[in-house]
Amino acid sequence: MKIDVTRFVNFCLKPHGIVLATVLMSYAAWQFPGFGIFRKGFEERESLLSTGALLVAVWYALILASAAAGFRFGRSIRTRTQTADQLLGLDTLPAYLVLTLIGSVGFAYLLLFLLQHIGLSGIKTFILEGQGNQLKETLYEDYAVGPLSLRYTVILSGGVAIYRMLSGVSRSWLELFNLGQLLLTGLVSSRLSLIIALFIGVGLFVASEQPIRVNLAKVGMLGGAVFLVLAIYNASRNMNYYQARGNEGFLDAGFSEMLAYTGAPFQGALATGVNFPAISAGREVASYSGIDESLTTNSAFAELTEDIGSWSFPVAIAGCFCAAALMGALTAHFHNYFALSYFVLLYSFSELWRIFMFHRGIVLVLLAFSFGAPYALLSMPRKSTRRVRRGFIRGNG
């Protein structure tokens, strides 16, 4: 059975729409009962009937208003798209090949780095014994911006591969290659890589489909497959933790991880609102919220208030307005590779229930390459881009 979800999806493709949807998702996970089996990530729920809860509501209301206003302002900006659509359409190869090449370099450097520091046996041991988080910690020992940051670009090439497969543009070895790099990067580096790539790929696909009708059975199968992959990733990282708590199966542990991951940030936001003066003065939210120490992204509201106190309000409002304005200007580019920047920013908005991402390294790297790669190709003489495409076709002929 197919149902029309055009209005809902189009709303969620806007910055204010995705913020509202994800905050409600976090609230639902916060309310979901643990049944004495599943991990919630915190001890006792904060009350919704408090001035703290009202402060949280005001914070998110201001974010929604600033995002909506910024998006409307950005859409009023006129940009030329004809040349970009012709040379950098989502079904063309040059930008895809460039992103694939950059992603391959980043992936290769990631593997060489891990092999140099812990060796192949160390990688296998950490994954098979459910200690995959040790791999991520290895990456961040004496971390600095450099070649290792290129590993994030597999998100872009993997996201485009997902779009090309969903839309039927191509289902060749190149898509499988990019998906393989993406899955392996997620396994040894961060599950966030897979989530952002899915967000980009599915976002590009639904943005090009009007009206949007979904097959419930296929959506259920896709959701089950994503859950299975994330559960495997979770098992490779912290299965020992869940086995010690009585969650023997990796599916139970996977659901517990997702429940704690999505619900705890709402608890963190409420605890911040209730204790706003103390947290603004430098106290940590963890001392009030009862959230497990292992959970580190517990509300963007909490994060900003801990860092800058009452300035969390104007900073969030200004940041969301500017990001939404850029997204508004990029709406005209949904049919070319500049659309990747739109969905990187949309993903950043989708994470506002747990973390303020606009200034994070992963977002800056993704924005640099999602905008820089197509811009560089657009600035090249047209003969050069045609030569790249012909060379690829000959190589596969």
ABEGO torsion letter per residue (X at the ends): XBBBAAAAAAAAABAAAAAAAAAAAAAAAAABBAGGABBAGBBBBBBABBAAAAAAAAAAAAAAAAAAAAAAAAAABBBBAAAAAAAABAABAAAAAAAAAAAAAAAAAAAAAAAAAAEAAAAAAAAAAGAAAAAAAAAABGBBBEAAAAAAAAAAAAAAAAAAAAAGABBBAAAAAAAAAAAAAAAAABAAAAAAAAAAAAAAAAAABOBBBBBAAAAAAAAAAAAAAAAAAAAAAAAAAAAAAGBABAAAAAAAAAAAAAAAAAAAAAAAAAAAAAAAAGBBAAAAAGBBAABABBEAAAAAAAAAEAAAAAAAAAAAAAAAAAAAAAAAAAABAAAAAAAAAAAAAAAAAABBAAABAAAAAAAAAAAAAAAAAAABBAAAAAAAAAAAAAAAX
